[in-house]
Amino acid sequence: MHLTVDDLIAHARQLSSDEFELLMVRLNHEVALPLDPEIEDAWMAEVERRVDAVDRGEMQAVPWDEARKRLGL
């Protein structure tokens, strides 16, 4: 069976938010070009900074379902 992009999107929208997030991560890994180690280190530092800010209560995470609504997805 041949699926179109529209078919795949329709199926993806039926996933739970956790499954959808995992799908996005795995797709990103499939198509991502290798990163420059300095860029990768900078991204990891930023991720850690944001996680720390959330842990300290300085920043609030937004659930994926709410973020999707805000983005009109």
For each residue, the residues with C-beta under 8 A, 3 or more apart:
1:
2:
3: 7 8 11
4: 7 8
5: 8 9
6: 9 10
7: 3 4 10 11
8: 3 4 5 11 12
9: 5 6 12 13
10: 6 7 13 14
11: 3 7 8 14 15
12: 8 9 15 20 23
13: 9 10 20
14: 10 11
15: 11 12 19 20 23
16: 19 20
17: 20 21 63 64 65 68
18: 21 22
19: 15 16 22 23
20: 12 13 15 16 17 23 24 64
21: 17 18 24 25 64
22: 18 19 25 26
23: 12 15 19 20 26 27
24: 20 21 27 28
25: 21 22 28 29
26: 22 23 29 30
27: 23 24 30 31
28: 24 25 31 32
29: 25 26 32
30: 26 27
31: 27 28
32: 28 29 35
33:
34:
35: 32 39 40 43
36: 39 40
37: 40 41
38: 41 42
39: 35 36 42 43
40: 35 36 37 43 44
41: 37 38 44 45
42: 38 39 45 46
43: 35 39 40 46 47
44: 40 41 47 48
45: 41 42 48 49
46: 42 43 49 50
47: 43 44 50 51
48: 44 45 51 52
49: 45 46 52 53
50: 46 47 53 54 59
51: 47 48 54 55
52: 48 49 55 56
53: 49 50 56 58 59
54: 50 51 57 58 59 60 61
55: 51 52
56: 52 53
57: 54
58: 53 54
59: 50 53 54
60: 54
61: 54
62: 66 67 70
63: 17 66 67
64: 17 20 21 67 68
65: 17 68 69
66: 62 63 69 70
67: 62 63 64 70 71
68: 17 64 65 71 73
69: 65 66 72 73
70: 62 66 67
71: 67 68
72: 69
73: 68 69
